[in-house]
Amino acid sequence: MIFGYSGSICASLLFFPQVWTSYKTKQTKSLSWLSIIIGLLNGLSWVGYGLLKNDPIIWVTNSLVFTGVFLLMLLKKKYG
């Protein structure tokens, strides 16, 4: 159980260091649009799956992942 929660926490935080760095430096040229799109689709798919399975660990974790990637997308549009 501890491994599951640890994994969920790590997954939730996965994109936020890049969001913070991109925000601070105002540089996103090196970020790939394809990886952002895949990240959005991944997060959205897992949220849908978590909702269908009625598993809050899955959908909450991946809602945070989706939020991180979405913020990265906004920064890429603004600075990229």
DSSP file (Angstrom, degrees, kcal/mol; ACC not computed):
  #  RESIDUE AA STRUCTURE BP1 BP2  ACC     N-H-->O    O-->H-N    N-H-->O    O-->H-N    TCO  KAPPA ALPHA  PHI   PSI    X-CA   Y-CA   Z-CA
    1    1 A M     >        0   0    0      0, 0.0     4,-2.2     0, 0.0     5,-0.2   0.000 360.0 360.0 360.0 -38.6    0.0    0.0    0.0
    2    2 A I  H  >  +     0   0    0      1,-0.2     4,-2.4     2,-0.2     5,-0.2   0.855 360.0  53.6 -64.6 -33.6    2.8    2.4    0.8
    3    3 A F  H  > S+     0   0    0      2,-0.2     4,-2.5     1,-0.2    -1,-0.2   0.889 107.7  50.7 -68.2 -37.8    4.3    1.8   -2.7
    4    4 A G  H  > S+     0   0    0      2,-0.2     4,-2.2     1,-0.2    -2,-0.2   0.928 113.2  44.2 -63.9 -46.1    1.0    2.7   -4.3
    5    5 A Y  H  X S+     0   0    0     -4,-2.2     4,-2.3     2,-0.2    -2,-0.2   0.898 113.6  51.1 -66.8 -39.8    0.7    5.9   -2.4
    6    6 A S  H  X S+     0   0    0     -4,-2.4     4,-2.4    -5,-0.2    -2,-0.2   0.920 111.2  48.4 -62.1 -43.4    4.3    6.8   -3.0
    7    7 A G  H  X S+     0   0    0     -4,-2.5     4,-2.7     1,-0.2    -2,-0.2   0.891 110.2  51.8 -63.4 -40.0    3.9    6.2   -6.7
    8    8 A S  H  X S+     0   0    0     -4,-2.2     4,-2.3     2,-0.2    -2,-0.2   0.904 110.3  48.3 -64.3 -41.4    0.7    8.3   -6.7
    9    9 A I  H  X S+     0   0    0     -4,-2.3     4,-1.6     2,-0.2    -2,-0.2   0.930 113.3  47.2 -64.5 -45.4    2.5   11.2   -5.1
   10   10 A C  H  X S+     0   0    0     -4,-2.4     4,-0.6     1,-0.2    -2,-0.2   0.915 113.0  48.7 -63.1 -43.0    5.5   11.0   -7.5
   11   11 A A  H >< S+     0   0    0     -4,-2.7     3,-0.9     1,-0.2     4,-0.3   0.898 109.0  53.9 -63.5 -40.1    3.1   10.8  -10.5
   12   12 A S  H 3< S+     0   0    0     -4,-2.3     3,-0.3     1,-0.2    -1,-0.2   0.850 114.2  41.0 -62.1 -34.5    1.2   13.8   -9.2
   13   13 A L  H >< S+     0   0    0     -4,-1.6     3,-0.6     1,-0.2    -1,-0.2   0.446  84.9 106.9 -92.6  -1.5    4.3   15.9   -8.9
   14   14 A L  T << S+     0   0    0     -3,-0.9     4,-0.3    -4,-0.6    -1,-0.2   0.823  87.1  28.8 -51.4 -45.7    5.9   14.7  -12.2
   15   15 A F  T 3> S+     0   0    0     -4,-0.3     4,-2.1    -3,-0.3     3,-0.3   0.603  97.6  86.0 -95.9 -12.3    5.4   17.8  -14.3
   16   16 A F  H <> S+     0   0    0     -3,-0.6     4,-2.7     1,-0.2     5,-0.2   0.836  84.7  55.5 -66.5 -33.9    5.4   20.5  -11.7
   17   17 A P  H  > S+     0   0    0      0, 0.0     4,-2.4     0, 0.0    -1,-0.2   0.909 111.3  46.3 -61.6 -37.7    9.2   21.0  -11.6
   18   18 A Q  H  > S+     0   0    0     -3,-0.3     4,-2.7    -4,-0.3     5,-0.2   0.883 111.1  52.1 -69.7 -37.8    9.2   21.7  -15.3
   19   19 A V  H  X S+     0   0    0     -4,-2.1     4,-2.4     2,-0.2    -1,-0.2   0.942 111.9  46.6 -60.1 -47.3    6.2   24.0  -14.9
   20   20 A W  H  X S+     0   0    0     -4,-2.7     4,-2.6     2,-0.2    -2,-0.2   0.925 113.9  47.1 -62.6 -45.7    8.1   25.9  -12.2
   21   21 A T  H  X S+     0   0    0     -4,-2.4     4,-2.7     1,-0.2     5,-0.3   0.914 113.1  48.9 -62.9 -43.5   11.3   26.1  -14.3
   22   22 A S  H  X S+     0   0    0     -4,-2.7     4,-1.8     1,-0.2     5,-0.5   0.890 112.5  48.7 -64.3 -39.0    9.5   27.2  -17.4
   23   23 A Y  H  < S+     0   0    0     -4,-2.4    -2,-0.2    -5,-0.2    -1,-0.2   0.921 114.7  44.5 -65.9 -44.5    7.6   29.9  -15.5
   24   24 A K  H  < S+     0   0    0     -4,-2.6    -2,-0.2     1,-0.2    -1,-0.2   0.923 123.1  34.1 -67.6 -44.7   10.8   31.2  -13.9
   25   25 A T  H  < S-     0   0    0     -4,-2.7    -1,-0.2    -5,-0.2    -2,-0.2   0.674  92.1-139.8 -87.1 -18.1   13.0   31.2  -17.0
   26   26 A K     <  +     0   0    0     -4,-1.8     2,-0.4    -5,-0.3    -3,-0.2   0.804  63.8 122.5  60.1  30.5   10.2   32.1  -19.5
   27   27 A Q        +     0   0    0     -5,-0.5    -1,-0.2    -6,-0.3    -2,-0.2  -0.985  19.3 147.4-128.1 125.0   11.7   29.6  -21.9
   28   28 A T    >   +     0   0    0     -2,-0.4     3,-1.7    51,-0.4    52,-0.2   0.223  37.1 113.4-136.3  12.3    9.9   26.6  -23.4
   29   29 A K  T 3  S+     0   0    0      1,-0.3    51,-0.1    50,-0.2    -2,-0.0   0.841  77.8  54.7 -57.8 -34.3   11.5   26.2  -26.8
   30   30 A S  T 3  S+     0   0    0      2,-0.1     2,-0.3     0, 0.0    -1,-0.3   0.562  86.3 100.7 -80.1  -6.4   13.1   22.8  -25.9
   31   31 A L  S <  S-     0   0    0     -3,-1.7     2,-0.4     1,-0.1    -3,-0.1  -0.631  73.9-127.7 -81.1 136.1    9.7   21.3  -24.8
   32   32 A S     >  -     0   0    0     -2,-0.3     4,-1.6     1,-0.1     5,-0.1  -0.682   4.7-150.4 -86.0 129.3    8.1   19.0  -27.3
   33   33 A W  H  > S+     0   0    0     -2,-0.4     4,-2.7     1,-0.2     5,-0.2   0.883  99.3  57.7 -61.7 -37.7    4.5   19.7  -28.3
   34   34 A L  H  > S+     0   0    0      1,-0.2     4,-2.6     2,-0.2    -1,-0.2   0.911 105.3  48.4 -61.7 -42.4    4.1   16.0  -28.9
   35   35 A S  H  > S+     0   0    0      2,-0.2     4,-2.2     1,-0.2    -1,-0.2   0.864 111.5  50.8 -67.2 -33.5    5.1   15.1  -25.4
   36   36 A I  H  X S+     0   0    0     -4,-1.6     4,-2.4     2,-0.2    -2,-0.2   0.929 111.7  47.0 -66.9 -44.7    2.7   17.7  -24.0
   37   37 A I  H  X S+     0   0    0     -4,-2.7     4,-2.5     2,-0.2    -2,-0.2   0.917 113.0  48.6 -63.4 -43.8   -0.2   16.3  -26.1
   38   38 A I  H  X S+     0   0    0     -4,-2.6     4,-2.7     1,-0.2    -1,-0.2   0.903 110.7  52.0 -63.0 -40.5    0.7   12.7  -25.1
   39   39 A G  H  X S+     0   0    0     -4,-2.2     4,-2.6     2,-0.2    -2,-0.2   0.902 110.1  48.4 -62.2 -41.6    0.8   13.8  -21.5
   40   40 A L  H  X S+     0   0    0     -4,-2.4     4,-2.6     2,-0.2     5,-0.2   0.932 113.7  46.1 -63.4 -46.3   -2.6   15.5  -21.7
   41   41 A L  H  X S+     0   0    0     -4,-2.5     4,-2.5     2,-0.2    -2,-0.2   0.886 112.7  51.3 -64.3 -38.7   -4.1   12.4  -23.4
   42   42 A N  H  X S+     0   0    0     -4,-2.7     4,-2.4    -5,-0.2     5,-0.2   0.952 112.6  44.5 -62.4 -50.8   -2.5   10.1  -20.8
   43   43 A G  H  X S+     0   0    0     -4,-2.6     4,-2.3     1,-0.2    -2,-0.2   0.921 115.0  48.4 -60.5 -45.2   -3.8   12.1  -17.8
   44   44 A L  H  X S+     0   0    0     -4,-2.6     4,-2.4     1,-0.2    -1,-0.2   0.898 111.1  50.4 -63.7 -41.7   -7.3   12.4  -19.4
   45   45 A S  H  X S+     0   0    0     -4,-2.5     4,-2.4    -5,-0.2    -1,-0.2   0.922 112.0  46.9 -62.7 -44.7   -7.5    8.7  -20.1
   46   46 A W  H  X S+     0   0    0     -4,-2.4     4,-2.8     2,-0.2    -1,-0.2   0.863 110.2  53.0 -67.9 -35.6   -6.4    7.7  -16.6
   47   47 A V  H  X S+     0   0    0     -4,-2.3     4,-2.4    -5,-0.2    -1,-0.2   0.945 110.8  47.8 -62.8 -46.1   -8.9   10.2  -15.1
   48   48 A G  H  X S+     0   0    0     -4,-2.4     4,-2.4     1,-0.2    -2,-0.2   0.919 113.0  47.9 -59.2 -44.8  -11.7    8.6  -17.2
   49   49 A Y  H  X S+     0   0    0     -4,-2.4     4,-2.4     1,-0.2    -1,-0.2   0.920 111.1  50.8 -62.2 -44.8  -10.6    5.1  -16.2
   50   50 A G  H  <>S+     0   0    0     -4,-2.8     5,-2.9     1,-0.2     4,-0.4   0.878 111.1  48.6 -61.7 -38.4  -10.4    6.1  -12.5
   51   51 A L  H ><5S+     0   0    0     -4,-2.4     3,-0.6     3,-0.2    -1,-0.2   0.910 111.2  49.6 -67.9 -42.0  -13.9    7.5  -12.7
   52   52 A L  H 3<5S+     0   0    0     -4,-2.4    -2,-0.2     1,-0.2    -1,-0.2   0.884 116.1  42.4 -63.2 -37.9  -15.3    4.4  -14.4
   53   53 A K  T 3<5S-     0   0    0     -4,-2.4    -1,-0.2    -5,-0.2    -2,-0.2   0.499 108.1-128.1 -84.7  -4.2  -13.7    2.2  -11.8
   54   54 A N  T < 5 +     0   0    0     -3,-0.6    -3,-0.2    -4,-0.4    -4,-0.1   0.916  58.7 147.3  54.7  46.2  -14.8    4.6   -9.0
   55   55 A D    >>< -     0   0    0     -5,-2.9     4,-2.1     1,-0.1     3,-0.5  -0.896  33.5-169.7-116.4 100.8  -11.2    4.7   -7.7
   56   56 A P  H 3> S+     0   0    0      0, 0.0     4,-2.6     0, 0.0     5,-0.5   0.804  84.6  62.5 -63.3 -29.0  -10.3    8.1   -6.3
   57   57 A I  H 3> S+     0   0    0      2,-0.2     4,-1.5     1,-0.2     5,-0.2   0.930 109.5  41.6 -59.9 -43.6   -6.6    7.2   -6.0
   58   58 A I  H <> S+     0   0    0     -3,-0.5     4,-2.2     2,-0.2     5,-0.2   0.952 120.1  40.1 -70.2 -50.1   -6.4    6.9   -9.8
   59   59 A W  H  X S+     0   0    0     -4,-2.1     4,-1.4     2,-0.2    -2,-0.2   0.857 116.6  48.0 -75.7 -31.9   -8.6    9.8  -10.8
   60   60 A V  H  X S+     0   0    0     -4,-2.6     4,-1.8    -5,-0.2    -1,-0.2   0.951 113.5  48.3 -69.2 -47.8   -7.2   12.3   -8.2
   61   61 A T  H  X S+     0   0    0     -4,-1.5     4,-1.8    -5,-0.5    -2,-0.2   0.936 115.8  43.3 -54.8 -49.3   -3.6   11.4   -9.0
   62   62 A N  H  X S+     0   0    0     -4,-2.2     4,-2.6     1,-0.2    -1,-0.2   0.706 105.7  61.6 -78.7 -18.8   -4.2   11.8  -12.7
   63   63 A S  H  X S+     0   0    0     -4,-1.4     4,-2.2     2,-0.2    -1,-0.2   0.893 107.7  46.3 -65.4 -39.8   -6.2   15.0  -12.3
   64   64 A L  H  X S+     0   0    0     -4,-1.8     4,-2.3     2,-0.2    -2,-0.2   0.894 111.7  50.6 -68.2 -40.1   -3.1   16.5  -10.8
   65   65 A V  H  X S+     0   0    0     -4,-1.8     4,-2.4     2,-0.2     5,-0.2   0.950 111.4  48.4 -60.0 -48.8   -0.9   15.0  -13.6
   66   66 A F  H  X S+     0   0    0     -4,-2.6     4,-2.8     1,-0.2    -2,-0.2   0.900 109.8  52.6 -58.7 -42.0   -3.3   16.5  -16.2
   67   67 A T  H  X S+     0   0    0     -4,-2.2     4,-2.5     2,-0.2    -1,-0.2   0.916 109.1  49.6 -60.8 -44.2   -3.2   19.9  -14.4
   68   68 A G  H  X S+     0   0    0     -4,-2.3     4,-1.9     1,-0.2    -2,-0.2   0.919 114.2  44.0 -61.0 -44.8    0.6   19.9  -14.5
   69   69 A V  H  X S+     0   0    0     -4,-2.4     4,-2.3     2,-0.2    -2,-0.2   0.879 111.8  54.0 -69.0 -37.2    0.7   19.1  -18.2
   70   70 A F  H  X S+     0   0    0     -4,-2.8     4,-2.2    -5,-0.2    -2,-0.2   0.917 108.8  48.3 -63.3 -43.2   -2.1   21.6  -18.9
   71   71 A L  H  X S+     0   0    0     -4,-2.5     4,-2.3     1,-0.2    -1,-0.2   0.901 110.4  52.3 -62.2 -40.1   -0.1   24.4  -17.1
   72   72 A L  H  X S+     0   0    0     -4,-1.9     4,-2.4     1,-0.2    -2,-0.2   0.890 107.8  52.1 -62.3 -39.1    3.0   23.3  -19.1
   73   73 A M  H  X S+     0   0    0     -4,-2.3     4,-2.5     2,-0.2    -2,-0.2   0.915 108.6  50.0 -63.2 -43.1    0.9   23.6  -22.3
   74   74 A L  H  X S+     0   0    0     -4,-2.2     4,-2.0     1,-0.2    -2,-0.2   0.905 112.2  47.7 -62.2 -41.2   -0.2   27.2  -21.4
   75   75 A L  H  X S+     0   0    0     -4,-2.3     4,-3.2     2,-0.2     5,-0.5   0.887 110.2  52.3 -66.6 -38.6    3.4   28.1  -20.7
   76   76 A K  H  X S+     0   0    0     -4,-2.4     4,-2.2     1,-0.2    -2,-0.2   0.908 110.3  48.2 -63.8 -41.8    4.5   26.6  -24.0
   77   77 A K  H  < S+     0   0    0     -4,-2.5    -1,-0.2     1,-0.2    -2,-0.2   0.888 117.7  42.1 -64.0 -38.0    1.9   28.6  -25.8
   78   78 A K  H  < S+     0   0    0     -4,-2.0    -2,-0.2    -5,-0.2    -1,-0.2   0.912 133.1  16.6 -76.8 -43.0    2.9   31.8  -24.1
   79   79 A Y  H  <        0   0    0     -4,-3.2   -51,-0.4    -5,-0.1   -50,-0.2   0.586 360.0 360.0-108.9 -13.6    6.7   31.5  -24.2
   80   80 A G     <        0   0    0     -4,-2.2    -3,-0.1    -5,-0.5    -1,-0.1   0.462 360.0 360.0 -85.2 360.0    7.4   28.8  -26.8
